[in-house]
Amino acid sequence: MRVALVLALALTLSALAGCDGDSGGDDGSAGDRLVVSAAASLEPAFTAYAEATGIDAKQSFAGSDDLAAQIRQGVTPDVYAAANTSLPDDLYRDDLVDEPVVFATNTLVLAVPADSDTGVDSVDDLAGNGVTLAIGDEGVPVGDYTREVLGRLGAPQADAILANVRSEEPDVGGIVGKLTQGAVDAGFVYATDVVATDGALEAIDLPPRLQPDVAYGAAVVEGAENPEGAEDFIDGLLAGDGQRALEDAGFGPPPAA
């Protein structure tokens, strides 16, 4: 299924890129258009950023690992933005993107439906009988962050929680979907994802000792059709309309150097 998803996303991005080349302005140039591949959790912020600035952006949002796999298969968006720093760094080491920039941070939370009556009030409750849980797939940043949290709990408690997992999703949007549909009692998502549901979900903070360091990296993709636009887009994430859109969506600033 994950292979099919990667191929489908790759075809979508290829089609978008092809449309850009065929539908340029009066001078036939697609140079002002930008193709962005970004982590699903960035969709509200990046959409607002493009709208606020009038950027003609064709954006694809999915699991960071799937989008990285597309680039390895030859798909060339202008910008790649991931919900971690390891995936952009790996692509950089393989000369597939320019040097990545860390542009934002986030917080992992335990989310429950706002009208939940399951009694899930903390991570400790996730091991209870009858509790159902959605998490990210292994290899997806949100899934890896979740496993980092569980690893800090110790094997007995982590094993009990994993036994209650009913769904492993390819991106954080899938976890949010399971929660808002009432398909599961709880799920690990980012704080910004809870904000984006406008009250449909509630966030339960994790103890500081369990909280992973969630940082986002972005890079210009090698072979990009619009590298200058990509650089401007990333610059705006650090200081400008993109930074404001990220702040409005609940993202934190990048870690201090």
N, C-alpha and C positions, 0 to 999 in steps of 0.2 A: 504493500500500500504506500509506503514512504517513497519507493522508487517511482511509483505512478504519480505521486504528488510532486516530486522534484521535476519530472518530465513535463507535467501539466503547467507548472509555474514557469519552467524554462520556455515553453511554447508561448505562454502569455507575454513574457518579457520580450521575446523575439518579435512577436506580433506588434507590441507597442513600439519597439524600436523601428520596425519596418514601416509602421504608420507614420512615425515622425519623419522618416526620410521621404515619404511620398506626399506629405501634406505640409511642406514648408511654406514660408511666406512668399511674397511676390518675387523675392530674389532666389527662391528655390532652396534656401538654406535652412537646415534644421538646427543650426548652432545655438539658437536661443532656447531650444527645448531641452529638458533634462529628464533622464531616466534614473529613478531612484529605487534601489532594493533595500528595504529596511525591516527591522524586527517588528513583529506584530504589535508590540507594546508602544511603538512610536507612532502609530497611525494617527491618533488624535492630534498630537503635537505637530507632526510633519504636515498633516493636511491643513492645519491652521496656519502654519508657517507659509506654505505655498499660497494660500488664499490671501494672507495679509500683505504679501509682497508682490503678488501678481506673477509669481514664477509659473511658467508653463511646464509643470512637472507631471510626468507619467510615473506614478508611484505604485510599487508592488510590496505588500506587507505579508510576511510569513515568518516561519521559524528561521532564526539566524543561520542555523546549520544547513537548512535546505537551500537558502539563498547563496551561501558560500559554495555549496555543491554545484549550483548552477554556474557560478563563475569558473569553477574548475572544469566544467564541461564545455566552456567556451562562450557562455552568455556574458555580454559586456555592458551592464548598466553603467551610468556615469558615476553614481555614488553607491557605496555599500555601507550600511550602518547596522551594527550588531548590538545585541543586548549583553555582550561581554567584550573583553579585549583580546581574548585568546584566538578567536576565529579570524579577526582582521590581522592579528600578528602572524598567524600561520600563513595566510594568503600573501602577506608582505614578504615573508621569508622565501616564498616560492615565486616571487616577482610577478604576482598577479594583481597587486594593488600598490599604490604609493604608500609611503609611511603613514600609518594610522594616527588619528588624533582622538584622544579621550575627551568627550564633549559633555557628558552628563552622568549622574548617578541616580540610583533608585533604591527602593527599600522592598524587600520581600516580606509579604504578610500572609497570614492565614485568612482567607475570605469565606464568608458564609452568606446565604441569602438573608436579606434584611428582615424577612418575616419568618426566619428559621425558629423552630421550636425543638431542635434536636439536642440542645444542651451542650453544644460545642462552644466552649468559651476560651480554650487554650489548646496548645499543642498536646498537652497531656491527655485531653479528651479524645484525641484521634485514634487511640488504641482501644476504645470502648467497643463492646459488642454492638453490632448493627450499624455502626458509623460507616458511611461511604465517602470516598475521597477521590478527587481527580488531581493528577499531577502531570508535569511535562515529561515527555519522552527523555530517555537518557541521550545526551548529546545536544539537546536543546538547552540554551542557557537557563531558562526557568526550571527545567528538569534537573540540571546539574546543581543549581543553587539549592533546590529542594533536597537533593541527596546529600549535599554538604551539611544542611541543617540536621537531617536525620542521623548522619554520621556522628554528629556531636552529642546526640542523645544517648548513644550506646546501643549495642546490638539488640538486646532484648526488647527495648521499647521501639526501636526503629523497625525491627522485624514485625512487631505487632501492628504498627501503623501501616507498613507496606502490605500486610495481609488484608487491610481494609480498602486498598486502592481498587477502584472499579474502572478507571479510565486513565490511560496515558496518552496525552495529546501532543500533536506535532508543533503546536505553538500556544502561547498564553491565551490567545483568543478562544481556542477550543475549551480551555479550562473555564474561562468566563462564561462561555455558552452553556456548558454543563451545569454550572451553578445557577445561572439565571433561568434555565429551564426546569430547575428543581430535580435534575437527574442525580445529583450527589449532594451530600450534606456540607462539604467543605472542600477547599482547594487552595494550593499555594500559588499566588499570583503576585504581581507588583502593586505597590500602593497606588500608582497612577491608574492601573486598570480598575480599581475599585472606584476612584474618583470619576472615571469615564462612564460608569454605569448610572450616574445621577441618582444615587440612593437605592438602587436595586440590590447592591451588595454592601456588607459591612466588613471592615477590616479589623482583625485581631492582631495586635502587635506581637512580634516574637521577642523573647527575652534577648537583651543585648549579647549575651554569650553565644546565642545561636545564630545571630544575624550575619549573613554573608556580605562581602563587599561586592555590591552590584554596580558595575561601571560599564558605560557604553562607548564603543569605538567606531569611528567612521573613516573611510578612505576613498580617494579617487581610484577608480578601477583602471588598470592598464588597458589601453586600446579604447578608452572612452571616446564617444563621439563629441562630447562637450566637456572637455577637461577644465576649461576656464570657468564655465558655469558650475561645475562640480566643486571646484575650489571655493568659489564665492558662496555656494550653498553651505559648505562645511564651515567657512569663516563666520557665517551668520549664526551658526549654532553656538559659537563661542562668544560672540558679542554682536547683538543685533536682534532682528525680528525672530530669528530662530531660537535664540536664547530666551527671549520673552515668551515664545510659544511653549517652550519646554517648561519654564517656570510656571506658567498658567496651568499646564497639565499636571503639575506636581512633581516634576523631576528636580533633582538637586544639581548643584554645580559640579563640575569635574573635580576630582581630588586635587588638593594643593600639591604642587610639585615638590 
